[in-house]
Amino acid sequence: MRHTDEEIERAALRFEQLADALPDNVEFDDVSELRAIAETSERVRADEARLTEAVAVARAHGHSWNHIATALGVSRQAARQKYADKVA
């Protein structure tokens, strides 16, 4: 199940509130690696959205799937399969 950016932000805020409410003597596992994963995942989703938008703009300006595929470093078929249904 994919979560929206808003749902992720709300969950992160809830986590911060709960963590801030813990007494000082409570011990818990270091979750910095998990936080790094979550932050990186968020950046990847944002970058993918920007890339999809860039592909849509290129298509709207008449660029071929061959040219877009070259810019992406993939085959024309791979570019088209990934983005054709996401761009008008």
DSSP file (Angstrom, degrees, kcal/mol; ACC not computed):
  #  RESIDUE AA STRUCTURE BP1 BP2  ACC     N-H-->O    O-->H-N    N-H-->O    O-->H-N    TCO  KAPPA ALPHA  PHI   PSI    X-CA   Y-CA   Z-CA
    1    1 A M              0   0    0      0, 0.0     2,-0.3     0, 0.0     0, 0.0   0.000 360.0 360.0 360.0 124.7    0.0    0.0    0.0
    2    2 A R        -     0   0    0      1,-0.0     2,-0.3     0, 0.0     0, 0.0  -0.681 360.0-146.4 -87.1 139.7    1.4    3.4   -1.0
    3    3 A H        -     0   0    0     -2,-0.3     2,-0.1     1,-0.0    -1,-0.0  -0.798  15.7-116.4-105.4 148.4    1.0    6.3    1.3
    4    4 A T     >  -     0   0    0     -2,-0.3     4,-2.1     1,-0.1     5,-0.2  -0.362  28.7-110.7 -74.8 161.5    0.5    9.9    0.2
    5    5 A D  H  > S+     0   0    0      1,-0.2     4,-2.6     2,-0.2     5,-0.2   0.881 120.6  55.1 -59.3 -37.1    3.1   12.5    1.2
    6    6 A E  H  > S+     0   0    0      2,-0.2     4,-2.4     1,-0.2    -1,-0.2   0.907 106.8  49.3 -64.2 -41.9    0.5   14.0    3.6
    7    7 A E  H  > S+     0   0    0      2,-0.2     4,-2.2     1,-0.2    -1,-0.2   0.898 111.7  49.1 -64.2 -39.9    0.0   10.6    5.3
    8    8 A I  H  X S+     0   0    0     -4,-2.1     4,-2.5     2,-0.2    -2,-0.2   0.916 110.6  50.3 -65.7 -43.0    3.8   10.2    5.7
    9    9 A E  H  X S+     0   0    0     -4,-2.6     4,-2.3     2,-0.2    -2,-0.2   0.913 110.8  49.3 -61.6 -42.8    4.1   13.7    7.1
   10   10 A R  H  X S+     0   0    0     -4,-2.4     4,-2.5     2,-0.2    -1,-0.2   0.905 111.6  49.2 -62.8 -41.3    1.3   13.1    9.6
   11   11 A A  H  X S+     0   0    0     -4,-2.2     4,-2.4     2,-0.2    -2,-0.2   0.906 110.7  50.0 -65.2 -41.5    2.9    9.8   10.7
   12   12 A A  H  X S+     0   0    0     -4,-2.5     4,-2.4     2,-0.2    -1,-0.2   0.902 110.9  49.6 -63.5 -40.5    6.3   11.5   11.1
   13   13 A L  H  X S+     0   0    0     -4,-2.3     4,-2.4     2,-0.2    -2,-0.2   0.918 110.5  49.9 -64.5 -43.5    4.7   14.3   13.2
   14   14 A R  H  X S+     0   0    0     -4,-2.5     4,-2.6     2,-0.2    -2,-0.2   0.909 110.6  50.9 -60.6 -42.3    3.0   11.7   15.4
   15   15 A F  H  X S+     0   0    0     -4,-2.4     4,-2.8     1,-0.2    -2,-0.2   0.931 110.2  48.7 -60.9 -46.3    6.3    9.9   15.9
   16   16 A E  H  X S+     0   0    0     -4,-2.4     4,-2.4     1,-0.2    -1,-0.2   0.905 111.7  49.7 -61.4 -41.5    8.1   13.1   16.9
   17   17 A Q  H  X S+     0   0    0     -4,-2.4     4,-1.3     2,-0.2    -1,-0.2   0.918 112.9  46.3 -64.2 -43.4    5.3   13.9   19.4
   18   18 A L  H  X S+     0   0    0     -4,-2.6     4,-0.5     1,-0.2    -2,-0.2   0.912 112.8  49.8 -65.4 -41.8    5.4   10.5   20.9
   19   19 A A  H >< S+     0   0    0     -4,-2.8     3,-0.9     1,-0.2    -2,-0.2   0.895 109.7  51.1 -64.2 -39.7    9.2   10.5   21.1
   20   20 A D  H 3< S+     0   0    0     -4,-2.4    -1,-0.2     1,-0.2    -2,-0.2   0.791 106.6  55.9 -67.1 -27.1    9.2   14.0   22.8
   21   21 A A  H 3< S+     0   0    0     -4,-1.3    -1,-0.2    -3,-0.2    -2,-0.2   0.555  82.4 109.3 -84.0  -8.1    6.6   12.7   25.4
   22   22 A L  S << S-     0   0    0     -3,-0.9    -3,-0.0    -4,-0.5    -4,-0.0  -0.420  77.9-108.4 -69.1 141.3    8.8    9.8   26.5
   23   23 A P    >   -     0   0    0      0, 0.0     3,-1.5     0, 0.0    -1,-0.1  -0.309  28.6-113.4 -63.3 155.8   10.3   10.1   30.0
   24   24 A D  T 3  S+     0   0    0      1,-0.3    -2,-0.1     3,-0.0     0, 0.0   0.760 112.6  57.9 -64.5 -26.3   14.1   10.8   30.1
   25   25 A N  T 3  S+     0   0    0      2,-0.1     2,-0.4     0, 0.0    -1,-0.3   0.408  79.7 109.6 -88.6   3.9   14.9    7.4   31.6
   26   26 A V    <   -     0   0    0     -3,-1.5     2,-0.4     1,-0.0    -4,-0.0  -0.664  56.8-151.7 -82.8 130.2   13.3    5.3   28.9
   27   27 A E        +     0   0    0     -2,-0.4     2,-0.3     0, 0.0    -2,-0.1  -0.802  20.2 170.8 -99.7 142.7   15.7    3.4   26.7
   28   28 A F        -     0   0    0     -2,-0.4     3,-0.1     0, 0.0     2,-0.0  -0.972  36.8 -86.2-147.1 162.2   14.9    2.6   23.1
   29   29 A D        -     0   0    0     -2,-0.3     2,-0.5     1,-0.1     0, 0.0  -0.303  46.8-103.2 -67.7 149.0   16.7    1.3   20.0
   30   30 A D        +     0   0    0      1,-0.1     3,-0.2     2,-0.0     4,-0.1  -0.635  39.1 178.3 -70.9 120.4   18.6    3.5   17.7
   31   31 A V     >  +     0   0    0     -2,-0.5     4,-2.6     1,-0.1     5,-0.2   0.115  43.7 114.9-112.0  19.3   16.4    4.0   14.7
   32   32 A S  H  > S+     0   0    0      1,-0.2     4,-2.4     2,-0.2     5,-0.1   0.862  76.5  53.4 -61.0 -35.6   18.6    6.4   12.8
   33   33 A E  H  > S+     0   0    0      2,-0.2     4,-1.9    -3,-0.2    -1,-0.2   0.907 110.2  47.3 -64.9 -39.7   19.1    3.8   10.0
   34   34 A L  H  > S+     0   0    0      2,-0.2     4,-2.4     1,-0.2    -2,-0.2   0.887 110.9  51.5 -68.2 -38.5   15.3    3.5    9.6
   35   35 A R  H  X S+     0   0    0     -4,-2.6     4,-2.8     2,-0.2     5,-0.2   0.911 108.2  52.5 -63.0 -41.3   14.9    7.3    9.6
   36   36 A A  H  X S+     0   0    0     -4,-2.4     4,-2.4     1,-0.2     5,-0.2   0.897 109.2  49.7 -61.4 -40.4   17.6    7.5    6.9
   37   37 A I  H  X S+     0   0    0     -4,-1.9     4,-2.7     2,-0.2    -2,-0.2   0.943 112.1  47.4 -62.4 -47.6   15.6    4.9    4.8
   38   38 A A  H  X S+     0   0    0     -4,-2.4     4,-2.1     1,-0.2    -2,-0.2   0.905 113.6  47.4 -61.8 -43.0   12.4    6.9    5.3
   39   39 A E  H  X S+     0   0    0     -4,-2.8     4,-2.0     2,-0.2    -1,-0.2   0.909 113.8  47.1 -66.5 -41.6   14.0   10.2    4.4
   40   40 A T  H  X S+     0   0    0     -4,-2.4     4,-2.5    -5,-0.2    -2,-0.2   0.903 110.5  52.8 -66.1 -40.7   15.7    8.7    1.3
   41   41 A S  H  X S+     0   0    0     -4,-2.7     4,-2.3     1,-0.2    -1,-0.2   0.897 108.0  51.3 -60.8 -40.5   12.5    7.1    0.2
   42   42 A E  H  X S+     0   0    0     -4,-2.1     4,-2.2     1,-0.2    -1,-0.2   0.913 110.4  48.5 -63.2 -42.9   10.7   10.4    0.4
   43   43 A R  H  X S+     0   0    0     -4,-2.0     4,-2.8     2,-0.2    -2,-0.2   0.895 109.7  52.7 -64.4 -39.4   13.4   12.0   -1.7
   44   44 A V  H  X S+     0   0    0     -4,-2.5     4,-2.7     2,-0.2    -2,-0.2   0.922 109.4  48.8 -62.2 -44.5   13.2    9.2   -4.3
   45   45 A R  H  X S+     0   0    0     -4,-2.3     4,-2.1     2,-0.2    -1,-0.2   0.917 112.9  47.5 -61.8 -42.8    9.4    9.7   -4.6
   46   46 A A  H  X S+     0   0    0     -4,-2.2     4,-2.1     2,-0.2    -2,-0.2   0.912 113.0  48.5 -65.0 -42.3    9.8   13.4   -5.0
   47   47 A D  H  X S+     0   0    0     -4,-2.8     4,-2.5     1,-0.2    -2,-0.2   0.895 109.8  52.2 -64.9 -39.7   12.5   13.0   -7.6
   48   48 A E  H  X S+     0   0    0     -4,-2.7     4,-2.6     2,-0.2    -1,-0.2   0.892 108.6  51.0 -63.5 -38.9   10.4   10.4   -9.5
   49   49 A A  H  X S+     0   0    0     -4,-2.1     4,-2.1     2,-0.2    -1,-0.2   0.913 111.4  47.8 -64.4 -41.7    7.5   12.9   -9.5
   50   50 A R  H  X S+     0   0    0     -4,-2.1     4,-2.3     2,-0.2    -2,-0.2   0.893 111.8  50.3 -65.2 -39.0    9.8   15.6  -10.9
   51   51 A L  H  X S+     0   0    0     -4,-2.5     4,-2.4     2,-0.2    -2,-0.2   0.915 109.5  50.2 -65.5 -43.0   11.2   13.2  -13.5
   52   52 A T  H  X S+     0   0    0     -4,-2.6     4,-2.3     1,-0.2    -1,-0.2   0.908 111.0  50.0 -61.1 -41.3    7.7   12.2  -14.6
   53   53 A E  H  X S+     0   0    0     -4,-2.1     4,-2.4     2,-0.2    -2,-0.2   0.904 109.4  51.0 -63.6 -41.3    6.8   15.9  -15.0
   54   54 A A  H  X S+     0   0    0     -4,-2.3     4,-2.5     2,-0.2    -2,-0.2   0.896 110.0  49.5 -63.9 -39.8    9.9   16.5  -17.0
   55   55 A V  H  X S+     0   0    0     -4,-2.4     4,-2.6     2,-0.2    -2,-0.2   0.915 110.2  51.1 -64.1 -42.4    9.0   13.6  -19.3
   56   56 A A  H  X S+     0   0    0     -4,-2.3     4,-2.5     2,-0.2    -2,-0.2   0.906 110.9  48.2 -61.7 -41.9    5.5   15.0  -19.7
   57   57 A V  H  X S+     0   0    0     -4,-2.4     4,-1.6     2,-0.2    -1,-0.2   0.923 111.3  50.4 -64.9 -43.9    6.9   18.5  -20.6
   58   58 A A  H  <>S+     0   0    0     -4,-2.5     5,-2.5     1,-0.2    -2,-0.2   0.922 112.5  46.5 -60.6 -43.9    9.3   16.9  -23.1
   59   59 A R  H ><5S+     0   0    0     -4,-2.6     3,-2.0     1,-0.2    -1,-0.2   0.917 109.4  54.4 -64.2 -41.8    6.4   15.0  -24.8
   60   60 A A  H 3<5S+     0   0    0     -4,-2.5    -1,-0.2     1,-0.3    -2,-0.2   0.805 106.5  53.1 -62.1 -28.3    4.2   18.1  -24.8
   61   61 A H  T 3<5S-     0   0    0     -4,-1.6    -1,-0.3    -5,-0.2    -2,-0.2   0.272 126.2-101.6 -91.7  11.5    7.0   19.9  -26.7
   62   62 A G  T < 5 +     0   0    0     -3,-2.0    -3,-0.2     1,-0.3     2,-0.2   0.556  66.0 154.2  89.0   9.1    7.1   17.2  -29.3
   63   63 A H      < -     0   0    0     -5,-2.5    -1,-0.3    -6,-0.2     2,-0.1  -0.486  41.5-120.7 -72.7 142.0   10.2   15.2  -28.2
   64   64 A S     >  -     0   0    0     -2,-0.2     4,-2.3     1,-0.1     5,-0.2  -0.308  17.4-113.8 -78.8 162.6   10.1   11.6  -29.3
   65   65 A W  H  > S+     0   0    0      1,-0.2     4,-2.7     2,-0.2     5,-0.2   0.822 118.1  59.8 -63.5 -30.4   10.3    8.6  -27.0
   66   66 A N  H  > S+     0   0    0      2,-0.2     4,-2.1     1,-0.2    -1,-0.2   0.941 107.5  43.5 -62.7 -46.4   13.7    7.8  -28.6
   67   67 A H  H  > S+     0   0    0      2,-0.2     4,-2.1     1,-0.2    -2,-0.2   0.906 115.4  48.5 -66.0 -41.6   15.1   11.2  -27.5
   68   68 A I  H  X S+     0   0    0     -4,-2.3     4,-2.1     2,-0.2    -2,-0.2   0.917 110.5  51.7 -64.3 -42.7   13.5   10.9  -24.0
   69   69 A A  H  X>S+     0   0    0     -4,-2.7     5,-2.3     1,-0.2     4,-1.5   0.896 108.1  51.8 -61.1 -40.9   14.9    7.3  -23.7
   70   70 A T  H  <5S+     0   0    0     -4,-2.1     3,-0.2     1,-0.2    -1,-0.2   0.921 109.7  49.2 -61.6 -43.6   18.4    8.6  -24.6
   71   71 A A  H  <5S+     0   0    0     -4,-2.1    -1,-0.2     1,-0.2    -2,-0.2   0.857 114.4  45.8 -63.7 -34.9   18.2   11.3  -21.9
   72   72 A L  H  <5S-     0   0    0     -4,-2.1    -1,-0.2    -5,-0.1    -2,-0.2   0.687 109.5-124.0 -80.0 -19.8   17.0    8.6  -19.4
   73   73 A G  T  <5S+     0   0    0     -4,-1.5     2,-0.2     1,-0.3    -3,-0.2   0.801  75.5 103.9  78.0  29.5   19.7    6.2  -20.4
   74   74 A V  S   <S-     0   0    0     -5,-2.3    -1,-0.3    -6,-0.1    -2,-0.1  -0.781  78.1 -81.0-131.5 175.4   17.2    3.4  -21.2
   75   75 A S     >  -     0   0    0     -2,-0.2     4,-2.5     1,-0.1     5,-0.2  -0.372  39.0-113.9 -74.9 159.8   15.6    1.9  -24.2
   76   76 A R  H  > S+     0   0    0      1,-0.2     4,-2.7     2,-0.2     5,-0.2   0.911 119.1  52.1 -58.2 -42.4   12.7    3.5  -26.0
   77   77 A Q  H  > S+     0   0    0      1,-0.2     4,-2.8     2,-0.2    -1,-0.2   0.908 109.0  49.1 -62.0 -42.8   10.5    0.6  -25.0
   78   78 A A  H  > S+     0   0    0      2,-0.2     4,-2.1     1,-0.2    -1,-0.2   0.916 112.8  47.5 -64.2 -43.1   11.5    1.0  -21.3
   79   79 A A  H  X S+     0   0    0     -4,-2.5     4,-2.4     1,-0.2     5,-0.4   0.933 114.7  46.0 -62.9 -45.8   10.8    4.7  -21.3
   80   80 A R  H  X S+     0   0    0     -4,-2.7     4,-2.4    -5,-0.2     5,-0.3   0.911 111.9  50.7 -65.8 -42.1    7.5    4.3  -23.0
   81   81 A Q  H  < S+     0   0    0     -4,-2.8     4,-0.3    -5,-0.2    -1,-0.2   0.887 115.7  42.5 -62.6 -38.3    6.4    1.5  -20.8
   82   82 A K  H  < S+     0   0    0     -4,-2.1    -2,-0.2    -5,-0.2    -1,-0.2   0.872 130.3  19.6 -77.2 -37.1    7.3    3.4  -17.7
   83   83 A Y  H >X S+     0   0    0     -4,-2.4     3,-1.4    -5,-0.2     4,-1.4   0.647  95.1  87.6-113.8 -17.3    5.9    6.9  -18.6
   84   84 A A  T 3< S+     0   0    0     -4,-2.4     3,-0.3    -5,-0.4    -3,-0.1   0.872  96.8  43.9 -57.3 -39.8    3.3    6.6  -21.5
   85   85 A D  T 34 S+     0   0    0     -5,-0.3    -1,-0.3    -4,-0.3    -2,-0.1   0.616 113.2  53.4 -80.2 -11.0    0.4    6.0  -19.1
   86   86 A K  T <4 S+     0   0    0     -3,-1.4     2,-0.4    -4,-0.0    -2,-0.2   0.608 105.0  57.9 -97.4 -14.4    1.6    8.8  -16.7
   87   87 A V     <        0   0    0     -4,-1.4   -34,-0.0    -3,-0.3   -30,-0.0  -0.901 360.0 360.0-119.1 147.5    1.8   11.6  -19.3
   88   88 A A              0   0    0     -2,-0.4    -1,-0.1    -3,-0.0    -4,-0.1   0.475 360.0 360.0 -86.7 360.0   -0.9   12.9  -21.6
